[in-house]
Amino acid sequence: MLTHAYNNTSRSLLFSSPFFFRQRAPSFSPIITFLCGQPQRLPLELNDDDGDWRCRGKAQAAGHHAARGNYVLHRRSGDTLYMSGHLPKAPDGTLTTGKVGSDLEIEQGAEAARLVAINLITTMKAAAGDLDKIRLVKITGFVRSADGFTGQSAVLNGASDLLLEVFGREKGAHARSAVGVNALPLGVCVEIEAIAEVVS
């Protein structure tokens, strides 16, 4: 069963832009909260032609948390930005857990990967200060998989599709590895790390 749950407050914050979810209707929607001074929803400037994504203010993805351990969420070396593995964590701290192929369907795994991508975007924003400066290089996704499950690429499409929607093809196209594993931290179904370039 899908263990990810949203309370009534979270549901009211669902980001329901037709552009954002135009490719499919998700089983549950990742949440984006836009903050500018006091918490509020800010208008987006969207360009359907190239998938460009702009927010007038500061963008923070819901569910973002500081690293808990002797590591950091990101490290910049020159123009290269390395991001630690991120999990599908909701604003209330709950996680999407289970094995894809037994506990979860592929679509549910893909939505969890989409949520991870939201959290990665938050880290990119914190590291670079401006999402316009980000050019993706590669993501590596680890999918907790049932025995015999071979749909890891389909799960990771949830993250890749969102990243292309947000950054556009020029800056959002990326190399990718999708790896099936038996276990992941805290029992989550997917973990994704990323490498990006910070451009002027």
Sine and cosine of phi, psi and omega as CSV:
sin_phi,cos_phi,sin_psi,cos_psi,sin_omega,cos_omega
0.00,0.00,0.52,-0.85,0.05,-1.00
-0.97,0.24,0.87,-0.49,-0.10,-1.00
-1.00,-0.04,-0.09,1.00,-0.01,-1.00
-0.96,0.29,0.75,-0.67,-0.03,-1.00
-0.66,-0.76,0.54,-0.84,0.06,-1.00
-0.90,-0.44,0.64,-0.77,0.10,-0.99
-1.00,0.09,0.04,-1.00,-0.09,-1.00
-0.89,0.45,-0.61,0.79,0.02,-1.00
-0.89,0.45,-0.70,0.72,0.00,-1.00
-0.88,0.47,-0.64,0.77,-0.02,-1.00
-0.88,0.48,-0.57,0.82,-0.03,-1.00
-0.94,0.35,-0.25,0.97,-0.03,-1.00
-0.99,-0.16,0.08,1.00,-0.05,-1.00
-0.84,0.54,0.76,-0.65,0.01,-1.00
-1.00,0.07,0.95,-0.31,-0.21,-0.98
-0.92,-0.38,0.45,0.90,0.02,-1.00
-0.83,0.56,0.78,-0.63,0.04,-1.00
-0.83,0.55,-0.57,0.82,0.02,-1.00
-0.91,0.43,-0.68,0.73,-0.09,-1.00
-0.89,0.45,-0.61,0.79,-0.06,-1.00
-0.92,-0.40,0.43,0.90,-0.12,-0.99
-0.93,0.37,-0.35,0.94,-0.09,-1.00
-0.98,0.18,-0.45,0.89,0.00,-1.00
-0.24,-0.97,0.33,-0.94,0.08,-1.00
-1.00,-0.10,0.93,-0.37,-0.10,-0.99
-0.96,0.27,0.41,-0.91,0.08,-1.00
-0.95,0.32,-0.54,0.84,0.24,-0.97
-0.56,-0.83,0.51,-0.86,-0.17,-0.99
-0.97,-0.22,0.75,-0.66,0.16,-0.99
-0.86,0.51,0.49,-0.87,-0.07,-1.00
-0.95,-0.32,0.70,-0.71,0.16,-0.99
-0.85,-0.53,0.79,-0.61,0.07,-1.00
-0.94,-0.33,0.79,-0.61,0.00,-1.00
-0.97,-0.22,0.81,-0.58,-0.08,-1.00
-0.90,-0.43,0.73,-0.68,0.10,-0.99
-0.53,-0.85,1.00,-0.07,-0.16,-0.99
0.97,0.24,-0.95,-0.31,0.06,-1.00
-0.99,0.16,0.52,-0.85,0.00,-1.00
-0.83,0.55,0.78,-0.63,0.02,-1.00
-0.25,-0.97,0.30,-0.96,0.08,-1.00
-1.00,-0.02,0.78,-0.63,-0.01,-1.00
-0.95,-0.31,0.48,-0.88,0.03,-1.00
-0.93,0.37,0.51,-0.86,0.08,-1.00
-0.96,-0.29,0.54,-0.84,0.16,-0.99
-0.97,-0.23,0.93,-0.37,-0.09,-1.00
-0.91,-0.43,0.66,-0.75,0.06,-1.00
-0.88,-0.48,0.97,-0.24,-0.07,-1.00
-0.91,0.41,-0.34,0.94,-0.06,-1.00
-0.94,0.35,-0.69,0.73,-0.08,-1.00
-0.88,-0.48,0.14,0.99,0.04,-1.00
0.95,0.30,0.33,0.95,-0.04,-1.00
-0.94,0.35,0.48,-0.88,-0.12,-0.99
-0.69,-0.72,0.86,-0.52,-0.03,-1.00
-0.70,-0.72,0.57,-0.82,0.08,-1.00
-0.73,-0.68,0.75,-0.66,0.06,-1.00
-1.00,0.07,1.00,-0.03,-0.05,-1.00
0.65,-0.76,-0.27,-0.96,0.00,-1.00
-1.00,-0.08,0.71,-0.70,0.00,-1.00
-0.95,-0.30,0.77,-0.64,0.05,-1.00
-0.72,-0.69,0.82,-0.57,0.01,-1.00
-0.98,0.20,0.71,-0.71,0.03,-1.00
-0.90,0.44,0.54,-0.84,0.03,-1.00
1.00,0.00,0.08,1.00,-0.02,-1.00
-0.98,0.19,0.72,-0.69,-0.02,-1.00
-0.67,-0.74,0.42,-0.91,0.06,-1.00
-0.95,0.31,0.38,-0.92,0.04,-1.00
-0.90,0.45,0.61,-0.79,0.03,-1.00
-0.89,-0.46,1.00,-0.03,-0.05,-1.00
0.49,-0.87,-0.03,-1.00,-0.03,-1.00
-1.00,0.07,0.87,0.49,0.05,-1.00
-0.39,-0.92,0.13,-0.99,0.03,-1.00
-0.86,-0.51,0.38,-0.93,-0.01,-1.00
-0.94,0.34,-0.45,0.89,0.01,-1.00
-0.49,-0.87,0.43,-0.91,0.07,-1.00
-0.60,-0.80,0.79,-0.61,0.01,-1.00
-0.98,-0.22,0.74,-0.67,0.08,-1.00
-0.80,-0.60,0.97,-0.26,-0.12,-0.99
0.91,0.42,-0.80,-0.60,0.03,-1.00
-1.00,-0.07,0.04,1.00,-0.04,-1.00
-0.99,-0.14,0.76,-0.65,-0.01,-1.00
-0.93,-0.37,0.87,-0.49,0.02,-1.00
-0.97,-0.24,0.78,-0.63,0.00,-1.00
-0.91,-0.42,0.74,-0.67,0.03,-1.00
-0.90,0.44,0.22,-0.98,0.06,-1.00
-0.88,0.48,0.74,-0.67,0.03,-1.00
-0.93,-0.37,0.48,-0.88,-0.07,-1.00
-0.92,-0.38,0.29,-0.96,0.06,-1.00
-0.99,0.15,0.98,0.18,-0.06,-1.00
-0.96,-0.29,0.75,-0.66,-0.01,-1.00
-1.00,0.09,0.20,-0.98,0.00,-1.00
-0.84,0.54,-0.54,0.84,-0.01,-1.00
-1.00,0.05,0.09,1.00,0.06,-1.00
1.00,-0.05,-0.11,0.99,0.02,-1.00
-0.96,0.28,0.44,-0.90,-0.07,-1.00
-0.87,-0.49,0.48,-0.88,0.15,-0.99
-1.00,0.07,0.93,-0.36,-0.09,-1.00
-0.90,-0.43,0.21,-0.98,0.05,-1.00
0.92,-0.40,0.11,-0.99,0.02,-1.00
-0.98,-0.19,0.75,-0.66,0.07,-1.00
-0.96,0.27,0.74,-0.67,-0.05,-1.00
0.97,-0.26,-0.23,0.97,0.09,-1.00
-0.70,-0.72,-0.89,0.45,0.02,-1.00
-0.98,0.21,-0.53,0.85,-0.08,-1.00
-0.80,-0.59,0.55,-0.84,0.14,-0.99
-0.99,0.17,0.28,-0.96,0.02,-1.00
-0.84,0.54,-0.66,0.75,-0.03,-1.00
-0.88,0.47,-0.61,0.79,0.03,-1.00
-0.93,0.36,-0.63,0.78,0.08,-1.00
-0.89,0.45,-0.64,0.77,0.01,-1.00
-0.91,0.42,-0.61,0.79,0.05,-1.00
-0.93,0.38,-0.58,0.82,0.09,-1.00
-0.90,0.43,-0.66,0.75,0.04,-1.00
-0.89,0.45,-0.59,0.80,0.05,-1.00
-0.89,0.46,-0.65,0.76,0.04,-1.00
-0.91,0.41,-0.63,0.77,0.07,-1.00
-0.86,0.51,-0.67,0.75,0.00,-1.00
-0.87,0.49,-0.61,0.79,0.07,-1.00
-0.86,0.51,-0.70,0.71,-0.01,-1.00
-0.93,0.38,-0.58,0.82,0.08,-1.00
-0.89,0.45,-0.65,0.76,0.01,-1.00
-0.88,0.48,-0.62,0.78,0.05,-1.00
-0.87,0.49,-0.68,0.74,0.03,-1.00
-0.90,0.43,-0.65,0.76,0.05,-1.00
-0.87,0.49,-0.68,0.74,0.02,-1.00
-0.88,0.48,-0.70,0.71,-0.01,-1.00
-0.91,0.42,-0.59,0.81,-0.07,-1.00
-0.98,0.21,-0.66,0.75,-0.11,-0.99
-0.99,-0.15,-0.34,0.94,-0.02,-1.00
0.99,0.12,-0.36,0.93,-0.06,-1.00
-0.45,-0.89,0.85,-0.53,-0.02,-1.00
-0.91,0.42,-0.35,0.94,0.06,-1.00
-0.90,0.44,-0.34,0.94,-0.04,-1.00
-1.00,0.05,-0.07,1.00,-0.10,-1.00
-1.00,-0.06,0.75,-0.66,0.21,-0.98
-0.80,-0.60,0.88,-0.48,-0.04,-1.00
-0.94,0.35,0.57,-0.82,0.05,-1.00
-0.92,-0.40,-0.82,0.57,-0.05,-1.00
-0.38,-0.92,0.55,-0.84,0.22,-0.98
-0.85,-0.53,0.54,-0.84,0.09,-1.00
-0.83,-0.56,0.85,-0.53,-0.04,-1.00
-0.91,-0.42,0.68,-0.74,0.04,-1.00
-0.92,-0.40,0.86,-0.51,-0.07,-1.00
-0.94,-0.35,0.85,-0.52,0.07,-1.00
-0.95,0.32,0.91,-0.41,-0.24,-0.97
-0.86,-0.50,0.61,-0.79,0.15,-0.99
-0.94,0.35,0.38,-0.92,0.03,-1.00
-0.83,0.55,0.77,-0.64,0.03,-1.00
1.00,0.09,-0.07,1.00,0.00,-1.00
-0.97,0.26,0.75,-0.66,-0.05,-1.00
-0.80,-0.60,0.31,0.95,-0.06,-1.00
-0.99,-0.15,0.50,0.86,-0.04,-1.00
-0.85,0.52,-0.63,0.78,0.00,-1.00
-0.88,0.47,-0.63,0.78,0.02,-1.00
-0.91,0.42,-0.59,0.81,0.06,-1.00
-0.90,0.43,-0.74,0.68,-0.03,-1.00
-0.92,0.39,-0.34,0.94,0.07,-1.00
-0.85,0.53,-0.49,0.87,0.03,-1.00
-0.86,0.52,-0.65,0.76,0.04,-1.00
-0.97,0.24,-0.71,0.70,-0.05,-1.00
-0.88,0.47,-0.67,0.74,0.00,-1.00
-0.88,0.48,-0.69,0.72,-0.01,-1.00
-0.91,0.42,-0.68,0.73,-0.01,-1.00
-0.88,0.48,-0.61,0.79,0.06,-1.00
-0.93,0.36,-0.60,0.80,0.04,-1.00
-0.90,0.44,-0.64,0.77,-0.08,-1.00
-0.98,0.22,-0.73,0.68,-0.14,-0.99
-0.99,-0.15,-0.21,0.98,-0.10,-1.00
0.98,0.19,0.25,-0.97,-0.10,-0.99
-0.93,0.36,-0.59,0.81,-0.07,-1.00
-0.88,0.47,-0.69,0.72,-0.03,-1.00
-0.97,-0.24,-0.26,0.97,-0.08,-1.00
-0.99,-0.15,-0.30,0.95,0.03,-1.00
-0.90,0.44,0.68,-0.73,-0.14,-0.99
-0.53,-0.85,0.44,-0.90,0.20,-0.98
-0.96,0.27,0.32,-0.95,-0.09,-1.00
-0.41,-0.91,0.57,-0.82,0.19,-0.98
-0.81,-0.59,0.69,-0.72,0.04,-1.00
-0.86,-0.51,0.89,-0.45,-0.15,-0.99
-0.87,-0.50,0.75,-0.66,0.08,-1.00
-1.00,0.02,0.73,-0.69,-0.01,-1.00
-0.72,-0.69,0.28,-0.96,-0.02,-1.00
-1.00,0.07,-0.49,0.87,-0.05,-1.00
-0.53,-0.85,0.45,-0.89,0.06,-1.00
-0.65,-0.76,0.33,-0.94,-0.01,-1.00
-0.81,0.59,0.69,-0.72,0.06,-1.00
0.88,0.47,0.23,0.97,0.05,-1.00
0.97,0.23,0.25,0.97,-0.03,-1.00
-0.93,0.38,0.31,-0.95,-0.05,-1.00
-1.00,0.02,-0.33,0.95,-0.04,-1.00
-0.44,-0.90,0.59,-0.81,0.11,-0.99
-0.70,-0.71,0.68,-0.73,-0.05,-1.00
-0.74,-0.68,0.72,-0.70,0.15,-0.99
-0.90,-0.43,0.32,-0.95,-0.10,-1.00
-0.58,-0.82,0.43,-0.90,0.13,-0.99
-0.82,-0.58,0.73,-0.69,0.01,-1.00
-0.67,-0.74,0.29,-0.96,0.08,-1.00
-0.94,-0.33,0.70,-0.72,0.07,-1.00
-0.99,-0.11,0.91,-0.41,-0.08,-1.00
-0.96,-0.30,0.38,-0.93,0.00,-1.00
-0.98,0.20,0.00,0.00,0.00,0.00
